[in-house]
Amino acid sequence: MSNQGNPGTEGITEQDIADFLLNNPSFFERHAELLANVQLSHPHNQRTVSLQERQAEMLREKIKGLEFKIIEMIRNGQENVAIADRLHRWTLALMLTQDAAAVPEVLTRELRHQFMIPAAGLRLWGVGEAHAQADFAQACSADVRSFAGSLSQPYCGVNSGFEAANWLGGDQDMASLALIPLKHLGSSFGLLVLGSPDPTRYTAEMGTEFLARIGEIASAGLARLLPGAGDGAGA
């Protein structure tokens, strides 16, 4: 800021003025006429407005921004409640399935229904002898078992020819997959696969906390099929 021609203000900077006004709020009480006389450019057009008008405009913009944030928070809360309700209904369906052999079909069917997932399937290994011939216990490669055992969290991404995609059946090509390990007592005993023709449904950038919760519940429900767990019939 130039002070040429004003020797009394030599060396005073804009920051000095700002600091003075901050430290002396009574200045505008003593010079109230300044608030009405100071003219500022309007941010959205060429006209000038008073300082009070500009402050009111800034306040309205701030209120509008807060309203948008509140609306977004309400929307997110409603979505979270809806997801929690779907998870609750899916969990209840598993708990109410008395026949252990029916759990895999109920699990995948209700996942598709509750969460509008285009395709879902699974494979289990090391199941009890009574279930060894079931569709969900059909043979899968050692690579699949090793991959499932190596997962510390669900995998999400493009379908680059995963063997697990073949478990989904149907005529649609699954462009993206979520692969969820099924574990009991620290060891993997299966893999749950969710598929979608939409390449953006499951991506490497998405969070996996919810899918991990799905995997934990699924593992608990399917553990009844392991040796020593009994067939669950009539339970």
N, C-alpha and C positions, 0 to 999 in steps of 0.2 A: 504494500500500500504506500503510495507516494505521499510525503508530507511537505513537498516543495511549497514554499510560500507561507507555511505555518510553523515558524520556528518554535512555537510553544508546544508543538506536538512532535518535535524531532525525536526519532527513535521509537515511537509508539507503533506497535504492530497490531494486526487484527486480533491476534491471540491475546494481546494485552487488554484490548477492548472487551473481548469475550470473557476473559477472566474477571474483569472489573464488574461486568453486568451480572455474572454468576455470583460474585461475592457481595454484591450490593443490590439485592432485589428491590429495595425501597426506592431505587433510582426512578423506576417507572411510576411509582406512586407520587414522587415529587414532580415528575414530568409526564403526566398522564396524556397530555396532548400529543406526544410523540407517537403513541400507539395508534392514534387516528390518522396522523399525517404520514407515517412511513408507508410507502407504496412498494409492493413487490410484484414481480411478473407472475402471472397465473401459470401453473405447470402445464395446462392443457390447451391454452390459447394465448393470444397476443395481448389481451387486456391486462391491466394492473389491478391489484386488489390491496386492501389495507392489511396491516399485520394481523388484526383480529380475524378478518375473513380468511386469511391464509392459515392461521392457527385452527380455525373452525374446520376448514377443508382437510387439514392434516388429521384432525381428530375424527372426522367422518370416515376418512380412509382407514384409519387405525381400527375403528369400530367395525367397519366392513370386513377387514382382514380377520378380526377376532370372530366375527359371525361365521365366516367361511371355515375357520378352524373348528369351531363348535359343531357345525354341520358335519364336517368330516369325522370328528370324534364320535358323533352320534351314529353316523353310517358305519364306521368301523366297529362300534360296539354292537350294533344290530347284526352285522355280519358274523362277529365272533359268537354271539348267542346262537345264531342259526347253525354255525359249524358245530358248536357244543351240543346242540340238540340232535344233529345228525349222528355225531359220534356216540351219543347216549343211546339212540335207537339201535345203532349197529351193535354196540356192546350188549344191549339187552337181547338182541336176536341170537347172539352167540351163547349167552348164558342160559337162554331158554331152550337151546337145542340139546335134548337129552341123549340122543344117539350120537356118539362121538364120530362115527363114520360119516355123518351128515354135516359135520362142522365145516369142512373145506368148501362144500358147495354153498352152504348158507353164508359163510364168510365172504366169498367172492361175489355172490349174487347181491347181498345187501350192500357191499361196498359200491358196486355199480349203481344200485338203485339210490342209495342215500347221498352219494357224492357225485352222481351223474358222470361216472367214469365209463368211457366207451368199452374198455375191455380189462378184465382182471383174471389172473390165473395163478397157480402155485404148483410147486413140487416139494414133496417131503421125502427124506431118506432116513433109514434106520427106524422105521415105524414098526409097531408090533406085528407079529406074524398074521394076525387076523385081518390086517389091512394091507398086506404086501401086494395084493393083486388089484387094489383100487386104482382108479385113474390118477389120483393125486400122488400115488407112490410109484408111478412108472419111472423107468430108468432115465437118468440124466448123466451127462458126462462128468468125469472127474474134474474138468475145468470149471464147470458150474459150481460144484461143491467147494472147490478151492476158492473160487471168486466169492461165494457167499461167506465162507469162513474168514476172508480177508476184509470184509466190509465192517467198519466200525460205525457207520451210519448209512442211510439209504443213498443209492446212486440215482441221480437224475440226469438225463441228457438224451441226445439223439440215439436212435436205434441204428447202430453200426453193425447189424448182423448178429445180435445177441441170440444165443440158443433159446433163451427164455421167451423170446418173442413168439416162438413157435407154439408155446403153450396156450396162447390166447385164442387161436382158431379164428374163424370168421374170414370174410373176403377182403376186409380193409387192411391196408398196409399201416402198421403202427410206426409213425414217424418219430415219436418220442416215448421214452419209457421211464418208469420209476421202479427200481429193483430194491426190494426191502428184505434184509436178512431176517430169518426166523431162528431164534436161539433159545436154548434151554440149558440152565446151569452153566452158562458160558460157552457152550458149544453150538455150532450151527446145525440145524436139522432140516432146513428148507429155505426156499426163496419165494417170496410173493412178488409178482410182477403186475404193474399197472401200465396200460398202454393207451395211446391216443394217436389218431391220424394228424392231429395238430402238432406241428414241430415245436410250438411255443408252450405247450401244456406242461411239459416237464423239461426244465433247463438246468444246466450246471450252476446257474446263478441263484436259483430259488432256494429258500430256506428248507431244511429237512426236519425241523423239530416235530412238526405235526405228523409227518410220515413215520418218524421214529416211534411216536406214540402208537400209531396204527400197528407198527411191527411188534411192539411190546404186548399189546392186547391180543393180536393175532397169535403170537407165540404162546401166550398163556392159554388161549382156547384150544390150540392144536396140540399142546403137550399131552393131552389125554390119549393121543394116538401112539405115543411112544411105548416101548416095552415096559411092563410093570405098572402102567397107568390104568390098566383095565379098559374095557371097551366102552365104558360110560353108559351102557344101555340101562335104562330104568333109574338112572341117578337122579 
